[in-house]
Every structure is written in structure tokens, then in C-alpha cells.
Amino acid sequence: MSIKVLAKVNNREITDQDLNQFFQTLGQQVQGQFQGEQGMARLLDELIYQELFYAEAVDTKLEETESFKLELEKMKESLLKQYNIKNLVESVTVENDEIKHFYEQNGHYFEGQAEVQASHILVDTEEQATEILAEINGGLSFADAAMKHSKCPSNQQGGDLGSFSRGQMVPEFEEAVFAMAVNEISSPVKTQFGYHLILKTDEKAAEKQPLEAVSAQIGHQLLIQKQNAAYISKVDALKQQYKIEKF
């Protein structure tokens, strides 16, 4: 990809790469103010202004002043500190054996939840639910009964609620459906919404997530832990190496 020169200030080039890099440093909230050609033109102007200040600084030998040298030394000290810490944390790695060991020792973290699939019919009274149950036992399909009688919007899907795990339904409904056998129809179940007839259509036992699915997550977690440990260990070692005085 060719680099395009957008401007020159005192023979110093400003390229499209310079402009894009400047844009990336602004942060997402500020970037929104400089979208489109007009916004990027404003950013280019700002880069030009900065080059003008640079040109003047060079001509006036600003870098030779004591105040600049002091400021440069402060920046150098700060950069050395951060660079040394960066080298330390980047030297820390996590091996596949460590990830596997954590997974085996902490398997309970990766257990999935049991799920069921069910349909229901919701009515206002227990008497209505009992009468509908009698219709179903007499040959009316559960789905047809739901479309005919249920006041829940799921009636358009024959009462189908899809799959769900514990904690997604009201307690009375959940307790009933998880205790039922597949293809069993419940007696009327009372909840805050009314009375339900429940047909359990499927169930899926809790399954442990495979190592491959959580390897990256574990690796990231272990890396942070090891980096923190390395930082603390290094600080403790440096405390022994260098004199500290607090006033």
C-alpha cells in the first residue's frame, strides 16, 4: 500500500499514515467529532499547526534550553520506568500444561446448566385448566389446546416456550417442569400469572464446557495472575537491592 503525502511544512512531510495514527490516538468519543472528509481535514490542519511549532522550536534552539532538558529528563525517567515494567510483564507466559492443570483442578467453574424445553397453557382459574386438561386427555393436541385457550402470547406457537435453564422462570413453574419427565403433562400449576398446564418436550443434562472452549479464557486469567505475581516478586527483590527512605 503506497503512502500518500498530504502536506509539507518546512520540507517535512505529513502523510496519510500520520493522519490515521493521529486519529487513532483521539479515543472513540472524540473520534466521532472528526468523521468524514471535513473532520479529517481539520485533523490535518492540526498536524500542520504542530509542525509549525516544531519548526519554530528547532530554529530557536529550544532543545538547548535548561527548562527543556529538565522536561526531557522527566519524560525519559517516566518512559524508562514504564518500559522496564512492560519488559517484565511481557516476559511472563502461560504454558498449555498450566491451562490444562487449572481446568482439571477447577472443573466446577466450567459446568453448564441443565436445560429443558417446554410448552404451556396459561389460564386464569384452576377450573379452566382442569377442563382443558380433560380436553387434551380426550384427544385434543396440546398445541391446539394452547392456541384455543392460552392467554400467553406463546399460544401462537402452540404454547412453545423454547429451551431454558434454572432461574429464567418463576419458581413454581421451574420446580414443576424440572421435576417432570419428558412428554409428561402437568396438573394445573399456580403462579403469580395464573394457572399453567405444562408439557415438557425435551431436556438436556448439564454438560461441562470442553477445555478447547475455555482455554483462552483460562490463559488470560492465569496470565494476569502470573504478571501480578511477577511484579510483586520483582518489587520485593528491588527493595532488597536499593535503599528506600520515607519522610
C-alpha positions in Angstrom: 0.0 0.0 0.0 1.5 3.3 -1.1 2.0 6.2 1.3 0.3 9.4 0.3 1.9 12.8 1.2 -0.9 15.1 2.3 1.1 18.2 3.2 4.7 19.6 3.7 5.8 22.0 6.4 9.3 23.3 6.1 10.0 20.3 3.8 8.8 17.8 6.5 6.1 15.5 5.1 2.8 14.8 6.7 1.4 11.5 5.2 -2.0 9.7 5.3 -0.4 7.3 7.8 0.5 10.2 10.1 -3.1 11.4 9.9 -4.6 8.0 10.6 -2.3 7.4 13.5 -3.2 10.8 14.9 -6.9 9.9 14.5 -6.4 6.6 16.4 -4.9 8.4 19.4 -8.1 10.5 20.0 -10.3 7.9 21.6 -13.7 6.8 20.4 -15.7 9.7 21.9 -13.5 12.3 20.3 -13.2 10.4 17.0 -16.9 10.9 16.4 -16.3 14.7 16.0 -13.9 14.1 13.1 -15.7 11.7 10.9 -15.8 12.3 7.2 -13.7 14.5 4.9 -14.3 17.7 6.7 -13.3 16.2 10.1 -10.1 14.7 8.7 -9.3 18.0 7.0 -9.5 19.6 10.5 -7.2 17.0 11.9 -4.7 17.6 9.0 -4.8 21.3 9.8 -3.9 20.4 13.5 -0.9 18.3 12.3 0.2 21.2 10.2 0.0 23.6 13.2 2.0 21.2 15.3 4.7 21.1 12.6 4.8 24.9 12.6 5.5 24.8 16.3 8.2 22.2 15.7 9.9 24.3 13.0 10.0 27.3 15.3 11.3 25.2 18.2 14.2 23.9 16.0 15.0 27.4 14.7 15.1 28.9 18.2 17.1 26.0 19.6 14.5 25.3 22.2 16.0 21.9 22.9 19.2 23.5 24.2 17.4 25.4 27.0 17.7 24.1 30.5 14.0 24.0 31.0 13.6 21.7 28.0 16.4 19.5 29.1 14.8 19.2 32.6 11.4 18.3 31.0 13.1 15.8 28.7 14.8 14.1 31.6 11.5 13.8 33.4 9.9 12.2 30.4 12.9 9.9 30.0 12.6 8.8 33.6 8.9 8.1 33.2 9.5 6.2 29.9 12.2 4.1 31.4 10.0 3.1 34.4 7.1 2.1 32.1 9.4 0.4 29.6 11.1 -1.7 32.4 7.7 -2.7 33.8 6.5 -3.5 30.2 9.5 -5.8 29.7 8.8 -7.6 32.9 5.1 -8.3 32.3 5.7 -9.3 28.6 8.3 -11.8 29.7 5.6 -13.7 31.6 4.0 -16.6 29.6 1.4 -19.3 30.3 2.0 -22.8 29.1 -0.7 -25.2 27.9 0.1 -27.6 30.8 -0.8 -24.8 33.2 -4.1 -24.2 31.5 -4.9 -27.9 31.5 -4.0 -28.2 35.2 -6.2 -25.3 36.1 -9.1 -26.7 34.1 -8.7 -30.1 35.8 -8.5 -28.7 39.3 -11.3 -26.2 38.9 -13.8 -28.1 36.8 -16.8 -26.8 38.8 -16.2 -23.4 37.2 -17.0 -24.8 33.7 -20.1 -26.8 34.4 -23.0 -25.8 32.2 -26.6 -25.7 33.3 -29.3 -28.3 32.7 -31.9 -27.1 30.2 -35.5 -28.1 29.4 -37.8 -27.4 26.6 -41.5 -27.0 27.4 -44.8 -25.7 26.2 -47.6 -24.3 28.4 -51.2 -23.2 28.5 -52.0 -20.2 30.8 -55.5 -19.5 32.1 -57.0 -17.6 34.9 -58.5 -20.3 37.1 -57.8 -23.8 38.2 -61.2 -24.9 36.9 -60.4 -23.7 33.4 -57.0 -25.6 33.5 -58.7 -28.8 34.7 -61.3 -28.6 31.9 -58.6 -28.1 29.2 -56.6 -31.0 30.6 -59.7 -33.1 30.2 -59.9 -32.0 26.6 -56.3 -33.0 26.0 -56.8 -36.3 27.6 -59.8 -36.7 25.3 -57.7 -36.3 22.2 -57.1 -32.6 21.6 -53.4 -31.9 21.0 -51.6 -29.8 23.5 -50.6 -27.3 20.7 -54.2 -26.9 19.5 -55.4 -26.5 23.1 -52.8 -23.8 23.7 -53.9 -21.9 20.5 -57.5 -22.2 21.6 -57.3 -21.4 25.3 -54.0 -19.9 26.4 -53.8 -16.2 27.2 -50.0 -16.2 26.9 -48.6 -14.8 23.6 -46.9 -18.2 23.1 -50.3 -19.5 22.2 -49.4 -18.6 18.5 -46.6 -21.2 18.7 -48.8 -23.8 20.3 -47.6 -22.7 23.7 -43.9 -23.4 22.9 -41.5 -21.6 25.3 -38.3 -22.9 23.8 -35.4 -24.0 25.9 -34.5 -22.5 29.2 -32.4 -23.2 32.3 -33.0 -22.6 36.0 -33.5 -19.1 37.1 -35.4 -18.0 33.9 -38.9 -18.9 35.0 -40.9 -18.1 38.2 -40.1 -20.6 41.0 -43.4 -22.6 40.9 -43.2 -23.1 37.2 -39.5 -24.0 37.3 -39.9 -26.5 40.2 -42.7 -28.3 38.3 -41.1 -28.5 34.9 -37.7 -29.7 36.1 -39.3 -32.5 38.1 -41.4 -33.8 35.2 -40.5 -36.5 32.7 -40.2 -35.7 29.0 -43.6 -35.8 27.3 -45.4 -35.5 30.6 -48.2 -33.0 31.1 -48.6 -31.5 34.5 -51.6 -30.9 36.6 -52.5 -27.2 37.0 -49.6 -25.2 38.4 -50.4 -21.9 40.1 -48.1 -18.9 39.7 -48.5 -15.2 40.0 -49.7 -15.1 36.4 -52.5 -17.7 36.8 -52.7 -21.5 36.2 -50.4 -23.4 33.9 -50.6 -26.7 32.1 -47.1 -27.7 31.2 -45.9 -30.1 28.6 -42.2 -31.0 28.9 -40.9 -31.7 25.4 -37.2 -32.2 26.0 -34.4 -32.0 28.5 -30.6 -31.6 28.3 -28.3 -32.5 31.2 -25.7 -30.1 32.4 -22.5 -30.5 30.4 -19.0 -29.4 31.3 -17.5 -27.0 28.8 -14.6 -28.6 26.9 -11.1 -27.4 27.5 -10.8 -26.1 24.0 -13.8 -23.7 24.6 -12.4 -22.1 27.7 -8.6 -22.4 27.1 -8.3 -18.8 26.0 -10.3 -17.5 29.0 -8.2 -19.6 31.4 -5.0 -18.5 29.7 -5.9 -14.8 30.1 -6.8 -15.2 33.7 -3.6 -17.1 34.5 -1.5 -14.6 32.6 -2.9 -11.7 34.7 -2.3 -13.6 37.9 1.3 -14.5 36.9 2.1 -10.9 35.8 0.8 -9.6 39.1 2.9 -12.2 41.0 6.0 -11.3 38.9 5.5 -7.6 39.5 5.2 -8.1 43.3 8.2 -10.5 43.4 10.3 -8.0 41.4 9.4 -5.2 43.7 10.3 -7.3 46.8 13.7 -8.1 45.2 14.4 -4.5 44.2 13.5 -3.4 47.8 16.5 -5.5 49.0 18.7 -4.1 46.2 18.1 -0.4 46.6 17.8 1.9 49.6 14.3 3.3 50.3 13.8 6.3 52.6 10.3 7.6 53.6 9.9 11.1 55.1 
